Amino acid sequence: MLELTLVMVIACIVLAVAAPSLRGWSRESALRNAADDLVAVTRLARAEAITKCKTYRLCVPAEGGYYLKVLEGTVFLPVSSDFGIPAELGQGLRIELAKDVVTPTESRVGLGQSRMGYGRGQAGTDQTEQMCIDFFPNGRTEPAMLRVVSEQAGTIQIACASPAEPFEIVTAGAGY
């Protein structure tokens, strides 16, 4: 009985020591999942634009999340699937969008080399236009860089360096 009690005490001490690091792992996992989901949505938008011969738009509203729209005539309308509804980001996560700032070199070296900072309302004049990325029926995309930011777990950058390239993760947080 004494041995069993001793084993239980040791197990509790080990768990108490490991628990704080598990909290950080959970935050990093949420950041990775959000970045992977965002890359998947960009690939879906590009594929749908090509397949359906329509321009698709990925919108990143200031309130958070992201969603897809499709050009119907002269107006962009939310797509009729779940992707037309703003995706919920995890707690403490946000997405930042920078357009017209990515070159192939910058996407590889990271944020410090870009010509313009990240944030909301920094590219163009129309607020709606600034927060969106268009995917065209010919397979081309507006070059842009997205950052998925977590105050606790770091930042993951996702970039499309040229109109012919897909979006991809170019720099990852500590846990990627």
DRENLUMKE-772723 format. One line per 8 residues: number of its first residue (from 0); their letters; for each residue x, y, z of N, C-alpha, C. Coordinates in pm, 1 decimal, m for minus. Atoms other than C-alpha are relative to their C-alpha. Example, Ala and Ser with C-alpha at 12.3 -4.5 7.8 and 13.67 -1.06 7.14 Angstrom:
BEGIN
0) AS) 89.0:m119.0:0.0:1230.0:m450.0:780.0:90.0:120.0:0.0; m82.0:m119.0:m6.0:1367.0:m106.0:714.0:m77.0:109.0:73.0
# end
This chain:
BEGIN
0) MLELTLVM) 81.8:m119.0:0.0:0.0:0.0:0.0:86.7:126.2:0.0; m90.9:m113.8:m5.7:287.0:235.7:79.0:60.9:27.3:m138.2; m58.2:m15.9:132.5:439.3:171.9:m264.2:m99.2:66.7:m95.4; 102.3:m57.8:85.2:112.2:256.4:m437.3:m17.6:149.3:29.1; 12.7:m140.2:m40.2:82.3:582.3:m242.7:120.1:79.4:m50.1; m121.4:m65.8:46.7:442.0:671.9:m329.1:m4.0:22.0:m151.9; 11.1:m12.1:145.0:382.3:605.8:m699.6:m100.8:109.4:m36.4; 102.3:m102.2:26.4:67.1:823.0:m691.0:54.0:140.2:28.6
8) VIACIVLA) m58.3:m129.8:m33.6:256.2:1109.4:m522.2:98.4:43.1:m108.5; m97.5:m30.9:105.5:534.4:1093.2:m782.4:m72.9:36.8:m129.7; 77.2:m29.5:120.6:279.0:1085.6:m1066.8:m63.7:138.9:9.3; 60.7:m132.2:m18.3:103.8:1393.0:m923.2:103.8:110.7:m13.2; m107.5:m99.6:11.1:433.0:1582.9:m895.6:41.3:18.2:m146.4; m37.1:m7.1:141.1:524.3:1499.0:m1256.1:m107.1:74.9:m79.6; 108.6:m69.4:68.9:182.2:1613.8:m1378.5:m3.5:148.5:34.7; m0.9:m140.5:m41.2:207.1:1936.6:m1177.5:111.2:77.6:m70.5
16) VAAPSLRG) m111.4:m63.8:69.8:541.9:2013.1:m1338.6:m30.4:13.3:m149.2; 25.7:1.2:144.0:419.3:1925.5:m1691.5:m118.8:86.2:m39.8; 124.2:m70.0:34.7:82.2:2107.8:m1679.8:21.4:138.4:m61.7; m18.4:m132.1:63.1:209.5:2462.6:m1752.0:48.0:m8.4:m145.1; m47.9:11.8:137.9:391.3:2348.0:m2065.1:m109.5:m52.4:m91.9; 111.4:47.4:81.4:76.0:2172.2:m2187.6:m92.2:114.9:m39.8; 80.7:m116.7:31.5:m109.4:2503.4:m2174.5:58.5:73.1:m121.6; m66.2:m63.3:114.2:146.5:2656.6:m2414.5:m13.8:m83.3:m126.5
24) WSRESALR) 15.7:88.1:115.1:123.5:2354.1:m2642.5:m139.6:16.0:m59.3; 137.7:m17.8:45.9:m253.3:2401.7:m2663.4:m14.6:130.3:m78.9; 6.9:m128.3:71.1:m215.3:2768.1:m2766.2:70.5:m8.6:m135.0; m73.7:15.3:124.8:45.6:2680.7:m3028.9:m77.8:m87.3:m97.9; 81.0:86.9:84.2:m179.6:2405.8:m3160.7:m116.2:78.0:m62.5; 109.1:m81.9:52.6:m470.7:2651.6:m3198.3:51.4:94.0:m108.9; m60.1:m88.7:99.9:m241.2:2891.1:m3388.2:30.5:m77.2:m128.5; m31.1:83.8:117.2:m118.8:2613.7:m3621.6:m126.9:m39.0:m74.8
32) NAADDLVA) 125.3:41.1:63.7:m474.0:2492.5:m3684.8:m64.1:115.9:m75.3; 58.2:m116.8:66.4:m596.1:2844.2:m3767.7:76.2:31.8:m128.4; m80.6:m27.4:119.4:m307.4:2896.1:m4012.7:m24.6:m106.5:m107.1; 26.3:107.3:96.3:m362.7:2556.8:m4176.9:m138.6:15.1:m62.7; 135.3:m21.3:52.3:m736.1:2629.3:m4211.5:m2.8:115.4:m99.4; m3.4:m116.5:88.7:m664.4:2967.6:m4369.4:66.4:m35.4:m133.2; m66.1:44.2:123.8:m423.6:2812.3:m4623.4:m96.5:m87.8:m80.3; 95.6:87.1:68.7:m687.8:2549.2:m4704.9:m110.9:81.5:m67.3
40) VTRLARAE) 104.4:m84.5:58.7:m950.0:2819.8:m4765.4:53.2:75.0:m122.2; m56.3:m67.4:118.1:m716.2:3007.0:m5001.9:10.0:m97.2:m117.2; m9.4:100.1:106.8:m660.6:2686.6:m5197.6:m138.1:m34.5:m54.7; 137.0:24.6:43.4:m1034.5:2619.4:m5206.4:m49.2:115.0:m88.3; 44.7:m115.4:77.4:m1104.7:2973.4:m5331.2:62.4:m0.5:m139.3; m67.8:3.8:129.9:m847.6:2937.2:m5606.8:m57.8:m111.0:m87.8; 55.0:112.8:75.2:m980.4:2595.4:m5712.8:m142.8:28.5:m46.3; 137.9:m33.2:36.0:m1342.8:2716.3:m5709.5:m2.8:106.2:m109.8
48) AITKCKTY) m5.6:m104.2:102.8:m1251.7:3024.1:m5914.7:31.0:m61.4:m136.3; m37.8:65.7:125.4:m1089.4:2805.1:m6179.7:m113.1:m89.5:m48.5; 102.9:97.2:36.4:m1359.3:2536.9:m6175.4:m128.6:66.2:m47.9; 128.9:m62.1:30.7:m1659.5:2769.9:m6185.2:11.5:124.5:m87.9; m25.1:m116.8:85.0:m1499.5:3044.8:m6398.1:m62.1:126.5:56.9; 49.3:m119.4:m67.7:m1591.4:3311.0:m6143.2:109.3:50.8:93.1; m95.5:m58.1:m93.3:m1388.7:3548.4:m5929.3:m49.4:m23.6:142.2; 30.1:22.0:m141.5:m1380.9:3450.2:m5563.1:80.9:100.1:81.5
56) RLCVPAEG) m64.3:m98.5:m85.9:m1287.5:3684.4:m5281.4:4.6:m53.2:143.6; m17.4:33.5:m141.6:m1146.6:3598.4:m4939.3:m2.2:131.0:77.4; 14.6:m122.6:m78.6:m1259.6:3866.0:m4693.4:48.1:m23.9:142.7; m50.6:4.2:m137.1:m1088.1:3934.0:m4360.4:m53.7:124.9:70.1; 58.5:m118.9:m62.6:m1320.8:4169.5:m4169.4:73.5:41.7:126.8; m67.0:m53.4:m118.8:m1193.9:4391.0:m3889.7:m48.4:m68.2:127.9; 53.5:66.9:m119.6:m1419.3:4203.7:m3644.6:66.3:m134.8:25.2; m68.0:127.9:m16.2:m1212.9:3889.4:m3700.5:m59.4:m106.3:m90.8
64) GYYLKVLE) 43.0:109.4:84.7:m1245.9:3563.4:m3888.6:29.1:26.3:m146.6; m13.9:m13.7:144.1:m1265.0:3523.5:m4265.0:m115.4:m74.8:m65.3; 105.5:67.6:74.5:m1517.7:3419.4:m4528.8:20.7:23.9:m148.5; m13.0:m10.0:145.2:m1554.2:3375.2:m4904.4:m123.1:65.0:m61.3; 105.9:m56.0:83.0:m1758.4:3573.1:m5157.0:28.9:m41.3:m144.2; m14.0:31.2:142.0:m1819.4:3503.2:m5525.4:m62.3:113.4:m79.7; 50.4:m106.8:85.4:m1870.5:3756.2:m5803.5:m117.2:m51.9:m82.5; 122.1:33.1:75.4:m2226.7:3726.9:m5934.2:m41.9:126.4:m73.3
72) GTVFLPVS) 26.2:m121.1:77.4:m2272.1:3978.0:m6214.9:103.9:104.9:34.2; m93.2:m105.9:m39.2:m2117.4:4294.9:m6073.2:13.8:12.8:151.5; 2.4:m9.0:m145.5:m2165.2:4221.4:m5702.3:59.9:m126.9:61.6; m51.6:113.3:m75.1:m1971.8:3998.4:m5463.8:m102.5:m40.0:105.7; 95.8:54.1:m95.6:m2208.6:3777.0:m5263.8:66.4:m111.9:79.4; m56.4:112.4:m76.6:m2124.2:3532.6:m4982.4:m30.2:m132.2:m70.8; 23.5:130.7:61.4:m2081.5:3177.9:m5114.1:m109.7:m71.9:78.1; 116.4:64.6:m60.1:m2373.6:2947.4:m5041.6:35.7:m115.4:94.0
80) SDFGIPAE) m41.1:106.1:m92.1:m2170.8:2703.3:m4830.8:39.8:62.1:134.1; m46.9:m48.9:m130.1:m2032.8:2731.8:m4476.9:114.4:100.7:m14.6; m111.3:m92.7:20.7:m1738.7:2923.7:m4625.0:m47.6:143.4:m23.1; 56.5:m133.3:14.0:m1973.7:3219.1:m4682.2:m32.8:63.7:133.9; 25.3:m48.1:m135.8:m2018.8:3254.2:m4305.7:135.7:26.1:65.2; m130.7:m27.0:m62.1:m1735.1:3421.2:m4111.3:45.4:m114.3:91.9; m58.4:106.5:m82.4:m1511.5:3150.5:m3962.9:43.3:58.4:133.5; m39.8:m43.0:m133.8:m1456.2:3180.3:m3591.1:147.2:m35.6:22.4
88) LGQGLRIE) m137.6:27.6:m39.8:m1096.1:3212.9:m3483.8:m0.1:m36.1:147.6; m11.2:32.4:m141.3:m983.1:3076.4:m3152.8:21.0:124.5:84.2; m17.5:m112.5:m91.7:m967.3:3298.4:m2849.4:144.4:48.4:m2.9; m133.6:m59.3:0.7:m672.0:3536.6:m2862.2:68.6:m2.5:m134.7; m58.2:3.7:133.7:m615.8:3487.3:m3238.2:m59.7:111.8:m85.2; 48.5:m98.0:95.8:m642.8:3749.7:m3510.0:76.5:m18.3:m131.1; m63.2:7.1:131.6:m563.2:3775.4:m3880.6:28.9:141.6:m45.9; m38.8:m127.9:58.4:m375.3:4065.4:m4035.4:29.9:m23.7:m146.9
96) LAKDVVTP) m16.0:11.3:144.0:m368.1:4125.3:m4410.1:80.7:117.2:m52.1; m76.6:m103.5:68.6:m111.5:4317.7:m4614.8:0.3:m35.3:m147.8; 2.8:21.6:144.6:m163.4:4352.0:m4990.5:107.5:82.6:m66.6; m97.2:m73.4:82.1:82.8:4463.9:m5256.9:131.2:26.3:73.0; m124.9:m19.5:m72.6:376.5:4418.4:m5023.1:92.5:m119.8:m11.5; m76.0:124.0:0.2:504.0:4072.3:m5104.0:81.6:m12.7:m127.4; m83.5:39.3:112.9:795.3:3993.2:m5328.8:53.4:m137.6:34.4; m50.7:133.2:m33.2:949.5:3646.7:m5358.0:105.2:3.0:109.8
104) TESRVGLG) m101.8:m7.7:m104.1:1242.3:3759.6:m5142.4:m62.5:28.3:135.6; 62.1:m36.2:m127.1:1022.8:3917.6:m4876.5:m74.6:m116.4:61.0; 76.6:110.0:m56.4:806.4:3610.0:m4842.7:91.6:m101.8:65.9; m92.5:95.5:m59.3:1114.5:3407.7:m4759.2:73.1:57.8:122.0; m74.6:m56.6:m111.9:1286.0:3654.5:m4525.3:m88.5:54.0:110.3; 91.5:m36.9:m107.0:981.8:3772.8:m4338.4:m36.8:146.6:4.2; 64.1:m128.8:m16.9:817.0:4081.9:m4208.4:92.9:119.4:m7.8; m87.2:m115.3:m10.6:1114.4:4306.8:m4150.7:38.1:59.8:m134.0
112) QSRMGYGR) m41.2:m47.7:130.7:1181.0:4339.2:m4523.5:m113.7:59.3:m81.3; 112.1:m45.8:81.7:833.3:4438.6:m4639.2:m2.8:152.5:m8.5; 6.7:m143.7:24.1:764.9:4785.4:m4780.7:m109.7:67.0:81.2; 115.4:m56.8:m68.4:444.0:4833.8:m4582.9:m33.7:m88.7:118.8; 34.0:78.4:m117.7:325.0:4725.3:m4241.3:m130.2:m74.5:m15.5; 123.9:75.3:m2.9:41.2:4494.1:m4154.5:m107.7:78.9:67.9; 109.4:m56.8:m74.9:m295.7:4582.6:m4025.6:m121.7:19.6:m84.5; 126.4:m24.7:65.4:m630.5:4708.6:m4127.4:5.8:138.8:m64.3
120) GQAGTDQT) 9.2:m129.6:65.8:m682.5:4987.1:m4380.0:131.4:56.2:m48.5; m128.8:m51.9:43.2:m331.1:5011.8:m4522.1:23.6:m9.4:m149.8; m22.6:12.7:143.5:m368.8:4922.8:m4889.4:m121.5:53.0:m73.5; 111.7:m52.6:76.8:m583.9:5120.5:m5133.2:m78.5:102.4:79.6; 79.7:m101.8:m66.8:m860.2:5358.5:m5038.4:m131.9:m53.7:52.3; 128.5:54.8:m41.7:m1173.8:5146.6:m5006.3:22.4:m102.3:110.0; m20.8:88.6:m114.3:m1191.9:4975.9:m4664.6:m36.1:m144.4:m34.4; 40.4:135.1:36.2:m1378.3:4674.8:m4809.9:105.0:m64.9:m88.6
128) EQMCIDFF) m100.6:52.3:91.5:m1120.6:4632.2:m5086.0:128.2:m37.2:74.0; m124.9:22.5:m72.3:m832.5:4649.0:m4840.0:0.3:m131.9:74.6; 8.3:117.0:m84.8:m955.9:4354.4:m4638.6:m31.3:m126.9:m77.5; 36.3:114.7:83.5:m1003.5:4113.7:m4930.9:112.9:m37.5:m94.4; m94.1:51.3:99.1:m796.5:3897.9:m5162.9:m82.8:m66.4:m108.4; 76.3:57.0:110.9:m932.3:3809.7:m5508.4:73.9:m117.5:m63.3; m47.6:120.0:69.0:m890.8:3472.3:m5680.9:m73.3:m3.5:m134.3; 57.3:m18.1:132.1:m946.5:3488.6:m6057.5:m18.4:m133.0:m73.8
136) PNGRTEPA) 28.6:124.1:72.9:m1085.4:3228.3:m6302.0:119.0:m56.3:m77.6; m117.9:48.7:72.5:m750.1:3206.1:m6483.7:104.6:m61.2:94.0; m91.0:62.0:m96.2:m588.4:3070.1:m6164.4:92.5:98.3:69.8; m86.9:m100.6:m62.4:m415.5:3393.6:m6070.5:m65.3:54.1:126.4; 44.3:m50.0:m129.6:m441.1:3550.6:m5727.6:67.6:133.1:27.3; m65.1:m123.1:m43.4:m374.2:3891.6:m5580.3:109.9:m35.9:99.6; m105.6:25.7:m98.2:m35.0:3869.6:m5409.1:m31.6:71.4:131.4; 27.5:m57.5:m131.8:m71.8:3930.6:m5037.5:72.2:m83.2:104.8
144) MLRVVSEQ) m54.2:73.9:m113.1:60.8:3828.9:m4700.4:m99.5:10.2:114.3; 88.0:9.3:m115.5:m153.4:3715.8:m4409.8:83.3:m40.4:120.0; m63.6:42.9:m125.2:m43.4:3684.3:m4051.4:m109.5:m48.0:93.1; 87.8:48.4:m105.8:m222.3:3469.1:m3798.8:78.0:24.3:128.3; m71.8:m47.5:m117.8:m128.5:3624.3:m3465.7:m68.6:m47.8:126.8; 45.4:35.0:m133.9:m161.2:3490.9:m3114.0:91.6:72.0:97.7; m80.2:m73.4:m97.5:m47.9:3709.2:m2825.4:86.4:m94.5:83.4; m73.7:93.2:m85.2:63.0:3400.1:m2630.9:90.7:m95.8:m77.8
152) AGTIQIAC) m72.6:106.5:69.8:190.6:3166.4:m2905.2:81.8:47.8:m119.3; m82.1:m48.4:110.4:350.4:3390.3:m3169.3:m80.2:30.3:m124.7; 57.7:m40.3:127.9:280.3:3454.0:m3536.6:38.4:m99.8:m107.9; m28.1:80.2:118.6:252.7:3247.6:m3853.3:m34.3:86.3:m120.5; 20.7:m79.2:121.2:291.4:3423.6:m4190.1:m35.3:m92.0:m115.9; 45.7:73.7:117.1:111.3:3300.0:m4500.2:9.0:96.6:m116.4; m22.3:m93.9:110.4:207.1:3448.8:m4836.6:m30.3:m61.5:m135.0; 7.8:28.6:142.7:130.2:3445.9:m5205.1:92.8:102.4:m63.8
160) ASPAEPFE) m103.7:m92.5:45.4:444.4:3598.5:m5352.3:m24.4:55.0:m140.2; 28.6:m47.7:135.0:320.3:3625.8:m5711.0:m139.2:m48.0:m40.1; 136.0:38.1:39.3:m13.7:3601.7:m5891.4:m15.3:m146.5:m40.2; 9.5:138.0:46.9:68.6:3253.5:m6022.9:24.6:m103.6:110.0; m32.5:93.4:m107.9:170.1:3099.4:m5688.2:m117.0:m15.7:96.8; 102.3:15.9:m103.7:m57.6:2953.6:m5421.4:47.0:62.5:131.0; m37.6:m45.1:m134.1:m65.3:3078.3:m5065.1:67.8:m115.9:71.3; m69.8:101.2:m77.5:174.5:2894.3:m4837.1:55.4:62.9:126.8
168) IVTAGAGY) m59.3:m47.5:m125.5:311.5:2921.0:m4486.7:148.0:24.5:m25.9; m139.1:m34.9:26.9:643.9:3103.9:m4514.7:82.9:14.6:127.0; m68.5:1.2:m127.5:734.5:3157.3:m4152.1:m99.6:m46.1:104.5; 90.3:58.9:m98.1:592.2:2973.4:m3857.8:42.0:38.7:140.5; m26.2:m25.0:m141.1:565.5:3025.0:m3485.3:91.3:m106.5:58.0; m94.0:89.0:m67.4:779.0:2842.6:m3233.6:m43.1:m145.0:m3.4; 46.7:137.4:m10.5:558.9:2533.4:m3223.1:m32.4:m67.0:m131.7; 40.1:58.9:129.2:519.5:2471.7:m3596.6:96.3:m104.2:m44.9
# end
